[in-house]
Amino acid sequence: MSEAVVSSLAAPQRRAKARPVTQDAPLARYAVIGISVVFLLIFLFAPLAVVFTEALSKGYAAFVEVFREPDAIAAVKLTLFVAAIVVPANLIFGLAAAWSIAKFSFPGKSLLITLIDLPFSVSPVVSGLIYVLVFGAQGLFGKWLTAHDVQIIFAVPGIVLATIFVTFPFIARELIPLMQEQGTVEEEAALTLGASGFKTFLTVTLPNVKWGLLYGVLLCNARAMGEFGAVSVVSGHIRGLTNTIPLQVEILYNEYNNVAAFALSVLLASLALVTLGLKTFLEWRHADALAGRARRH
């Protein structure tokens, strides 16, 4: 084959390689960006704008007055109380589950991972119904609980249990891949140097996963404070007693008290915005920590 023929065949390949794969046509690039912006405006920013506008539709004084109502105060207190129980409980479970799955081999490991993912595949309403069937008056343990004057369903304990169920995967699923990626080399080195297992956990394992742990805690707290489906089933909607903020919003909206409903929604929306900001910060610190760890190795 002549050199001219070879050169003519190779020319298109050189021209194809000269163009970066990310260099799309300007029209396609602007179209994709435009679709993304329009989608965000319609489904994210527009609802947020409506929430804040409706909450302030009758003035700032009416907005503030909502948070002085006894039922609203009780809903906020209950939401914070439930989150104060759920987040530490999931923190302990998430650390224990991630540590055992990432650092050890044992029978039933795959089953444990599947069970951790179970709340992601079960509807929150169904999970709340399961607690009713187990702890309700006509449930599996209902007669025993009634005989011993213990109330779980339509009371705070039921709300706590239902919220724990829907939130416990968040911390564990955030830590498991992170601990698996880190391996066991550093822990084995610390144990070889004479450190105890608990000291190794505090000085080696925990610092390596602190940003991922904080990220999981943040997501768990946001879901705990905003959970509606499971809590709605087990709470009984008792004003001033078993209504969390999302349930109180539903009641106020059904009563056509739009200002109060949207005012409490502003509280949840503000929590979401703060969560988003902290999430971005933690992702940045986590990525920076991984880059520093890669440089050290």
N, C-alpha and C positions, 0 to 999 in steps of 0.2 A: 504493500500500500504506500502510495507516495506521501511525501511530507505535506503537500498541499491539502490532500484529502484528510489526513489526520488533524491538521490545523483547523480545517473547516468543521470537523466533528467536535473538536474540543472547544471551539469558540462559544457555542451556546451554554456549555457547562460553566465556562469562566464567567459569562455574563450572569448566569443564575446564581453563582456563588457570590458575585459582587454585591448583590442586593440582600440586605439583612432580612431575616424572616419576619421581624417585627415592623418592618416598614410597609404598612398598609396604605392603601389609597386614602387621601384626605377625606373623601366623602364617606367612606366606610368608617373611618376613625371617628368623625364627628357624629355620624348616625348612632354608633354604639354609645358614645358619651351622652348624646342627647336623650336616648332611650333611658339610660340609667338615671339621669337627672330628673326627667319627667316622672319616672317610677317613684323616686324618692319624694318628689314634691306631692304626688297624689296620695301615696300610701303611708308616708311618714310625717312630713312637715305639715301638710294640710290638716290631718287629725289633731296634731299637737296644737296648731293655731286655733282650731275650733274649741279645744278643751280650755285653753287659756282665755279665749275671747268670751266664752259662755260663763266661765267662772267669775269674770270681772264685769259682766254685762250690767249689773246693778250697782257697780261701784266697789271701791276697795273696802269700805266699811262693811258692806254686806258679805264680802268675801271673808273678811277676818271674823265676822260674827259666827260663821259656820263652825269654826274651830273652838268656839266657846260653848257649843251645845253639849249637854251631858252625853248623849249617845255617840257623838263624834269623838269626844275625848275618850270614852270607853273603848271605841273601836280602835283608835290609835294605840292606846295602852295595851289592848289585847294583842294587836299585831306585833308590837315591839316585844311583848312578853313571850309570844310564841317563837319569834325569831331568836330571842335570847336563849331559848332552850334548844331549838332545832339546830342552829348553826354549830354550837359546841358539840352536840351529839354527833352530827355528821362529820365534824372535824376529827373526832376520835375514831369513828368508824372508817373514814376515808384514809387516814394515816395507817391504821391497822391493816385494812384490806390491801392497800397499795404496797405496803411493806411485805406482807405475806406473799402476795402474788408475784411481785417483782424480784424478790430476793430468795425465795424458797421454791422447791418443787415438792408437791404433795398430791395424793389422790383427790380428785374432785376439784382441781384447780380450774378447769374449764367450766365446770358447773357453777362455781362461785362467780366467775366473770359474767356468765349468762344471767345469774340472779341479780347482779349489780345493775345490769342493763334493763332489767324487767320494767321498772317504772317508765322507761322511755317508750315501751311498746304497749303499755296498758293505759287506757284513758283514765284521767284523774277522777272522773265521775264513777267509773267502775271500781277504782281503788277505794273510794269513799263508801260505795255500796258494800264492798267486801267487809269493811270494818263494821258497818251496820249489821250485816249478817252474822258476824262473829261476836260483837259486844253489845248489840242492841237488846232490847227487852225480850224479843222473841228469837234472839240469836243463839249461837252455840253455847256461850257462857252467860247468856242473859239472866237465867234464873239464879245462878250462883251469885252474880254481881248484885242482883236485886235483893237477894237474901242478906247479903253483907253490906247493903246500903252504899254500894259503889256505883257511881254513874260515869260512864265514859262517853257514850253517844249523847249528843245534844248538850255537851259540856266541854270545858277546856281540854281535858285529857284526850278526847276524841279528835279535836282540832290539832293538837300537837302530834298525835300518832299519824294522822292523815298527811300532815305537812312533812313529817320526817320521811314518810314513804315516797312522796313525789320528789323529794330533794336529795335523798342520800346518794344518788349516783354522781353528783356534780364534782365533789372533791375527789372521790376515788378515781373517777375516769380521767381527771386532770393529772393526777399523780402517777397512775400506773404506767403509762408510756414514758413519762419522764424518768421514773426510777429504773425502768427496764433499759432505757437508753444509757443510763449512767453505769449500769452493771454493779458488780460487787467488789471491784478491785480495791477501791479506797477503804471500804469497810473491812475487808480482809487484812489490809495493811495496818489499820488501826488496832484490830484485834491481835495481830501478831506482835505489835509493840506493847501490848499489855493493857489496852483500854477495855473496859467492860462493855457489854452489849448496850446498856443504856447510855453510857458516855459516848460510845460510837454513834449512836442515833442522834444525840444532841449536838455533837461537834462535827460530824461528817455528813450524815444523811440529811438532817433537817436543814442546815444551811444551803445544801445543794438544790433543795426543792422549795425554798421559801417563797420565791416569786410565783411558781406554779401553785403552791398552797394558798397564797393570798388571792390569786385569781379564782381558784375554786371556791374559796370562802365567799368571795364577792358575788359570784353567780348564785351560790346556794342561798345567800341572804336575800338577794333580789327576788328569787323564785319563792322563798318562804313568805316574804311580805306581800307578794302579789298573787299568791295562789287563790284560785276561786273554785274550781270544779270539785275537788275532793272535800274542801272545807265546807262548801255549800251543802253537801250531802249530810255531813256528820254534825253540823253546828246547830240545826234547828232554827236558825235566824231569830234568836231571842234578843230583842233590843237591849243594849246596855250590858249584855252578858256574854253572848257567843257570836257577836257580829265583828268580824275583822273589817278593815278598810274596804276591800273589794265588795264584801257583802253589804256594807252600809251604803256604798255607792249604788248598788242595784236597788236597794229598798227606796232610797231617796229618788232615784230616777223613775221608778214605777209609781211613785206618789206625785210625779210631775214637779218635784222640787229641784229644778234643773241647776239653779245656782249652787245649792249645797252639794249636789251630786258631782258637778264639775269641779267644785272647789276641792273636794276630797280627791278627785281624779288628778288635779294639779299636783297634789302631794305625791301620788304614785308616779306621775309623769316626771316630776322633779327627781324622784329616786332613780328612775330609769336613766335620766340624763346624767346624774352623778355617777351611776354605775357604769355608763358608757365611757365617761371620762376616765374613771379609775381603771376600767378595763384596758383602755388604750395605753395608759401609763404603765400598767403592769406588763402588758405585752411587750412594750418597749424595753422595760427593765429586764424582762425575762430573756428577750432576744440578745440584749447586751451582755447578760450573764453567761449565756451559752457561747457567745463569741469569745468572751474572755476565757472561758473554760477551754475552748478549742485552741486558743493561742497558747495556753499553759501546757497543753498536751502536744 
